[in-house]
Structures are given as C-alpha cells and as structure tokens.
Amino acid sequence: MGEFVGVDLHQRYCLIVRMDAQGQVLDRTRVATEATALHTYFDRLDPMAQIVVEATGNWMYVADVLSDRQLVLAHPWKTRAIAAARIKTDTLDATTLAHLLRTNLIPRAYLASPEIRERRELVRCRARLSRDRVRLKTRLRALLAKHGLMVLARDILGRKARRLLESVALPPAAAAVLASYLRVADALTAELRTATTQIEAAVARDSQAQVLVSLPGLGAFGALLLSATIGPIERFPTPKHLVSYLGLAPSVHSSGGHTRYGALTKQGDPDARWMLIEAATHAKRHQPFAPLYQRVKARQGTPAARVAVARRLVHLIHRILTERRPFVPEAQWSGRPRGVMVQ
C-alpha cells in the first residue's frame, strides 16, 4: 500500500499529484512554493507517503522544508528520457513523476546534505566570480582595440598592465568606460580574496578536501570543489563509476555487434570537470602522469592526453578518498603502483 506524490516544481507554485499503489489519482492541487503552504498540504498526508521532486530550480528549498519526509530527488535528464511526451503540462509532469515513483522507475539523483550544499555554493560562487573577471579582461582588451591600443602583458589586470591602463589617453566616453571596468575589477578582486579565505576555512572542516589537497594542481579551491561534488566516496563502488559521474567517460554507441566510442559524455558538474582538466595540465609534468601524457599525446594529440591524465587523477582520487590517506608521488614500498598514496 502507500501513497506516492509527484511534485512539478516552479518558482512560485507547485503542481502536486497524489496517487495510490494501484495508480489511482487521489488528489491534484496547486500549492504555493513557500514553507507554510507546503507544510499545510503535506501535514495532512500519510507520514509514510513517498514524495518525488525533480532536481531543478529551487529544489533545495523544498528539500529543506520537507526534510522530515520520504523525499526522492529525480534526475531531470534521465526522467525526460524515460517519460518523453509530445504533450507537456504541469499536471502531466506531476502525474508522470508519481507513476514512475510508484513503479520504482525514478532515476534518482543524489540528495546532498545541507553541509555539502553549503560547500558547493562557496566554490560555485568563486568560480562565477573568476569567470566574471576573465570576461572583464576580454572587455578591456576589446575597448583598447577599438582605439588602436594593445596591452602585451598576459594579465591585463596585473600590476604593470594596470599602471599602463591608468595612464593611457582615451576619448572621454572610452575613458569613463575604462574607469568603470577598473572599479568593477577591483571589486571582483576583493570578492575573490574573500571567497578564497572562506574556502580555505571550509577545507579545514572537510576531511575529504584535506586529503585531496595533496594531489598536484588542485589547491584549496579544487579540493573543496571536488569534495563537495563527489560527496561521500562510498557512493561510487569503483573508480570507473566516479569517472562516469564526472563526465570524463567517452560516449558509447553500440549496435549490431559494432561498438564506437565518441566524445566525452560531459555529464555531471561542469566546474568539477573543468577543475580536473586544469589539474591535469599541471600534473602532466609530474610522476606518475608524465609518461601517460606523453604516450597519449604522441598517438592522439594534446586534448586527449589531458583527458587521459584527468581520468588517472580521478582513479587516484577514488583511491585516496577510500583509504583516507594523502597522495605521495612515489611509492615507498614494493607492491604498490607508482604514484599512490602512502604514509
């Protein structure tokens, strides 16, 4: 027996469909997406009723409001693949979710704890601030190019380049725009410093991040980003599961006895995947990654070599998090492959 509740979530309201174990719809209703309204509706239901919400939009708020309930988080891409329909309405979406939950066909997403979600917010904020600063550098170069000027420094916001920017002669409107961009750059730099300090403090409270810092090319930001993205390492039985979760596995097309491997699936968190590729760029100069990088580069080119090193990093991440011991470049006793962690 039991009841199954599908919630089609929107910013201002939810469309809720409740059904029994036989698929009979018991209730369809629209509820405001705020704590009082949600509690008013769900408090009158069976406490054992199962509830499903897609991992989109403001699902975290609803998950916190219904934290004392049996809540299932549905993977939105996979749910749509299972239940694709030509006609799409809020009611049909909520009904489909309830049916999939009733028949145990919901593709579940990981329901992260509030602590992990807090860390994710920290690292994602810093990543966005960093991207905004990169875009601002592009705008600065474009502004100068309009007036036949060029800054040869790699970092247009570095000290020497900054002195040049402050002394350059531009028409009044362009000078005002340049001054505005520089003020925004100062604000972004200050916020990045604050975010970095907060991340370093969070790493000190995260045992997984403290282990990941030992890997080449990560640092505090990368370690916290990967720790928050992965969550408990016990979720992944093997390193291959973790590689797939992070979107570093090749897509596979198999039909009629023929199998073809294509581009990366690129599923999962794009920030975590970017971080691993960046770390691979640094790690390729160190053991045990250098021989792998050179070997793959000779056969398939630089991009493929960087991805191969990133995958090797993920295998090591799985191992060091499972054993809770930091990475050391060279094994210190026999019977271990090169580049594992030992103490």
C-alpha distance (Angstrom), angle and dihedral (degrees) to the residues before:
residue distance angle dihedral
M1 . . .
G2 3.79 . .
E3 3.76 137.6 .
F4 3.81 129.9 -89.3
V5 3.78 122.5 -154.0
G6 3.80 124.6 -162.4
V7 3.81 116.2 -161.7
D8 3.81 120.1 -162.6
L9 3.77 99.8 -161.4
H10 3.79 127.1 -147.2
Q11 3.78 132.5 166.6
R12 3.80 96.2 -103.9
Y13 3.81 103.2 22.6
C14 3.81 145.2 12.6
L15 3.79 126.8 -136.8
I16 3.81 106.1 -144.4
V17 3.81 126.8 -164.8
R18 3.81 119.3 -173.8
M19 3.81 122.4 -167.5
D20 3.78 139.4 170.3
A21 3.80 129.4 -118.2
Q22 3.84 91.3 -86.2
G23 3.81 92.9 55.6
Q24 3.80 95.5 -105.0
V25 3.81 110.4 148.2
L26 3.80 109.4 -124.1
D27 3.76 100.3 177.4
R28 3.80 143.3 4.4
T29 3.76 117.8 -169.3
R30 3.78 144.0 152.9
V31 3.80 117.4 -129.6
A32 3.81 130.7 -176.9
T33 3.80 113.8 -108.7
E34 3.79 96.1 -116.9
A35 3.80 132.8 103.5
T36 3.82 100.6 -106.7
A37 3.81 94.8 49.0
L38 3.81 93.1 45.0
H39 3.81 93.0 48.8
T40 3.80 91.0 46.8
Y41 3.81 90.6 55.8
F42 3.80 101.1 39.3
D43 3.83 96.9 40.7
R44 3.79 89.8 69.1
L45 3.81 93.1 54.0
D46 3.79 129.1 87.4
P47 3.85 106.7 -77.7
M48 3.82 87.8 -133.6
A49 3.83 93.6 55.7
Q50 3.81 111.7 125.3
I51 3.80 116.8 -129.3
V52 3.80 128.0 -161.2
V53 3.82 126.9 -162.5
E54 3.80 127.7 174.6
A55 3.82 116.1 -117.5
T56 3.80 94.1 -114.2
G57 3.78 136.6 112.5
N58 3.80 114.2 -18.4
W59 3.80 97.3 -2.2
M60 3.82 90.6 130.9
Y61 3.80 91.4 64.0
V62 3.81 92.0 51.0
A63 3.82 91.1 45.3
D64 3.80 90.2 54.6
V65 3.82 92.9 46.6
L66 3.83 91.1 49.9
S67 3.81 95.9 38.0
D68 3.81 91.3 127.2
R69 3.83 91.8 56.1
Q70 3.81 134.1 80.9
L71 3.79 95.7 -97.1
V72 3.82 123.7 178.1
L73 3.79 120.5 -164.1
A74 3.82 113.0 -145.4
H75 3.81 122.8 -148.3
P76 3.85 102.9 -121.5
W77 3.83 98.7 -150.4
K78 3.79 94.3 47.6
T79 3.80 92.9 43.2
R80 3.80 90.3 55.4
A81 3.80 90.7 48.2
I82 3.81 90.3 55.1
A83 3.79 97.8 40.3
A84 3.81 105.4 31.9
A85 3.81 111.6 160.5
R86 3.80 136.5 179.2
I87 3.79 91.4 -140.1
K88 3.79 114.7 56.6
T89 3.80 125.0 -174.6
D90 3.79 133.8 149.4
T91 3.80 91.0 -108.4
L92 3.81 93.2 50.5
D93 3.80 91.5 47.4
A94 3.82 92.8 51.3
T95 3.83 91.2 44.5
T96 3.81 91.5 50.3
L97 3.80 91.4 50.3
A98 3.80 90.9 50.7
H99 3.83 91.7 49.0
L100 3.80 92.5 49.0
L101 3.79 90.4 49.1
R102 3.82 91.3 47.9
T103 3.81 91.9 52.0
N104 3.81 93.6 42.2
L105 3.81 92.1 -116.9
I106 3.81 98.0 122.0
P107 3.83 111.2 127.7
R108 3.78 97.3 -135.0
A109 3.78 125.5 -140.9
Y110 3.78 123.2 -154.6
L111 3.80 112.0 -89.2
A112 3.79 100.6 -146.5
S113 3.77 120.8 -151.3
P114 3.83 119.3 -108.9
E115 3.82 89.5 -106.8
I116 3.81 92.8 55.6
R117 3.80 91.3 45.1
E118 3.82 89.2 53.4
R119 3.81 90.6 54.5
R120 3.78 91.0 47.3
E121 3.80 90.1 53.8
L122 3.81 90.6 52.0
V123 3.80 96.2 51.7
R124 3.79 94.4 40.2
C125 3.80 90.3 51.7
R126 3.79 90.9 53.2
A127 3.81 91.5 45.9
R128 3.82 90.6 53.0
L129 3.80 92.1 47.5
S130 3.81 89.7 50.7
R131 3.81 91.6 50.0
D132 3.82 90.1 48.9
R133 3.81 89.4 53.2
V134 3.82 91.1 50.6
R135 3.82 90.5 50.6
L136 3.79 89.5 49.7
K137 3.80 90.3 54.4
T138 3.81 88.9 53.2
R139 3.81 90.5 51.4
L140 3.79 90.8 49.8
R141 3.80 92.6 53.0
A142 3.81 90.6 46.3
L143 3.81 91.2 50.9
L144 3.80 91.9 51.6
A145 3.82 92.2 45.1
K146 3.83 90.1 58.0
H147 3.80 87.4 63.4
G148 3.80 97.5 41.9
L149 3.79 95.1 -101.6
M150 3.79 130.0 130.0
V151 3.80 135.1 -173.9
L152 3.80 110.8 -148.8
A153 3.81 95.1 -165.1
R154 3.80 114.9 109.2
D155 3.81 90.7 -132.7
I156 3.78 109.1 47.7
L157 3.80 89.1 -168.2
G158 3.80 94.6 50.6
R159 3.81 120.6 115.6
K160 3.81 98.9 -95.2
A161 3.81 93.6 41.5
R162 3.80 90.5 46.7
R163 3.83 91.7 55.5
L164 3.80 89.0 50.7
L165 3.82 92.2 49.5
E166 3.79 91.9 51.2
S167 3.81 91.7 53.2
V168 3.80 100.7 41.5
A169 3.84 117.3 116.1
L170 3.81 113.6 -126.2
P171 3.82 135.4 160.3
P172 3.84 112.7 -86.6
A173 3.81 97.0 -99.8
A174 3.81 93.6 46.4
A175 3.82 90.5 45.5
A176 3.82 89.8 53.5
V177 3.82 90.7 50.1
L178 3.82 90.9 48.3
A179 3.81 91.4 50.8
S180 3.82 89.9 49.3
Y181 3.81 91.7 50.9
L182 3.80 91.1 49.6
R183 3.82 91.8 51.4
V184 3.80 89.7 51.0
A185 3.82 89.2 48.3
D186 3.81 90.6 53.5
A187 3.80 90.9 50.1
L188 3.82 92.4 48.3
T189 3.80 91.4 48.3
A190 3.81 91.0 52.1
E191 3.81 92.0 47.9
L192 3.80 90.9 48.5
R193 3.80 89.9 54.2
T194 3.81 90.6 50.3
A195 3.82 91.8 47.8
T196 3.81 90.6 48.9
T197 3.81 91.2 52.6
Q198 3.81 90.6 50.1
I199 3.80 91.1 48.7
E200 3.81 92.6 50.5
A201 3.80 89.3 51.9
A202 3.81 90.4 49.3
V203 3.82 91.3 50.9
A204 3.82 88.9 56.7
R205 3.84 87.6 59.7
D206 3.82 96.3 43.9
S207 3.80 115.5 78.6
Q208 3.82 92.9 -167.3
A209 3.80 92.8 52.1
Q210 3.81 90.4 49.5
V211 3.82 89.1 58.0
L212 3.82 93.6 44.6
V213 3.81 93.0 53.8
S214 3.82 87.2 73.2
L215 3.83 91.4 68.6
P216 3.83 116.7 95.3
G217 3.78 116.7 -102.2
L218 3.79 99.3 15.4
G219 3.80 113.1 90.8
A220 3.80 124.1 173.3
F221 3.82 95.5 -52.3
G222 3.81 95.2 48.7
A223 3.79 92.8 43.3
L224 3.81 93.7 52.2
L225 3.80 92.0 42.7
L226 3.81 92.6 54.3
S227 3.80 94.1 41.0
A228 3.81 91.7 52.0
T229 3.81 92.4 44.7
I230 3.81 95.0 48.1
G231 3.79 98.5 40.5
P232 3.81 115.5 -175.0
I233 3.80 107.2 6.8
E234 3.82 88.9 -142.3
R235 3.81 86.9 78.5
F236 3.82 88.6 75.0
P237 3.83 115.9 62.7
T238 3.82 93.7 -168.3
P239 3.82 138.3 14.6
K240 3.81 89.2 -107.8
H241 3.79 90.1 62.3
L242 3.80 89.0 54.1
V243 3.83 92.4 47.0
S244 3.80 89.3 53.0
Y245 3.82 92.8 45.9
L246 3.80 90.9 54.0
G247 3.82 92.5 50.4
L248 3.81 96.4 -114.3
A249 3.81 96.4 118.7
P250 3.82 119.1 99.7
S251 3.78 118.7 -110.7
V252 3.82 113.2 -107.3
H253 3.81 126.8 -144.4
S254 3.78 112.3 -173.2
S255 3.80 125.3 172.5
G256 3.78 136.1 144.4
G257 3.78 93.6 4.7
H258 3.80 92.9 -53.8
T259 3.80 121.4 113.2
R260 3.79 124.7 -166.1
Y261 3.79 125.8 -175.5
G262 3.77 116.5 -147.6
A263 3.81 139.5 175.7
L264 3.78 124.0 -36.5
T265 3.79 115.5 -70.9
K266 3.84 89.4 -129.5
Q267 3.78 91.1 -156.8
G268 3.75 121.1 147.7
D269 3.79 129.4 36.1
P270 3.85 111.1 -11.2
D271 3.82 91.7 -157.3
A272 3.81 91.5 57.0
R273 3.81 91.4 47.7
W274 3.80 91.0 48.8
M275 3.80 89.8 49.5
L276 3.80 91.9 52.9
I277 3.81 92.4 49.8
E278 3.81 90.0 49.3
A279 3.81 90.4 48.3
A280 3.81 89.2 49.6
T281 3.82 89.4 56.3
H282 3.79 88.5 58.9
A283 3.82 97.0 37.1
K284 3.83 94.1 53.5
R285 3.82 88.4 78.5
H286 3.80 93.3 57.7
Q287 3.78 138.7 64.5
P288 2.99 131.9 -63.2
F289 3.81 91.7 17.9
A290 3.83 102.1 53.0
P291 3.85 97.5 74.9
L292 3.82 91.4 46.7
Y293 3.80 91.5 49.3
Q294 3.81 93.9 49.4
R295 3.80 93.1 45.4
V296 3.81 95.3 50.9
K297 3.80 92.8 40.3
A298 3.82 91.1 56.3
R299 3.82 91.4 52.4
Q300 3.82 104.7 33.1
G301 3.79 109.5 11.1
T302 3.80 137.2 -107.7
P303 3.85 100.9 -59.1
A304 3.81 92.4 52.7
A305 3.80 90.2 46.5
R306 3.81 91.8 53.6
V307 3.80 90.8 50.2
A308 3.82 90.4 49.1
V309 3.81 90.4 53.5
A310 3.82 90.0 46.5
R311 3.82 89.4 54.0
R312 3.81 90.4 49.4
L313 3.80 88.0 51.9
V314 3.80 90.3 52.8
H315 3.82 90.5 52.1
L316 3.79 89.2 52.1
I317 3.80 91.1 45.7
H318 3.80 90.0 55.0
R319 3.78 90.9 49.7
I320 3.79 99.5 45.6
L321 3.80 92.1 45.4
T322 3.81 91.3 48.4
E323 3.79 92.3 50.1
R324 3.82 94.3 34.3
R325 3.78 92.7 -135.3
P326 3.82 127.9 122.4
F327 3.78 125.8 -108.7
V328 3.82 120.1 -96.8
P329 3.85 117.7 -172.2
E330 3.79 96.4 -134.2
A331 3.79 126.5 40.5
Q332 3.78 112.0 -117.3
W333 3.74 98.8 -154.3
S334 3.77 136.1 34.8
G335 3.76 123.4 -93.0
R336 3.81 94.0 47.4
P337 3.80 125.4 103.4
R338 3.80 115.4 -118.1
G339 3.75 116.1 -86.0
V340 3.79 101.5 28.3
M341 3.73 127.4 129.5
V342 3.75 121.8 -95.8
Q343 3.78 134.8 160.0
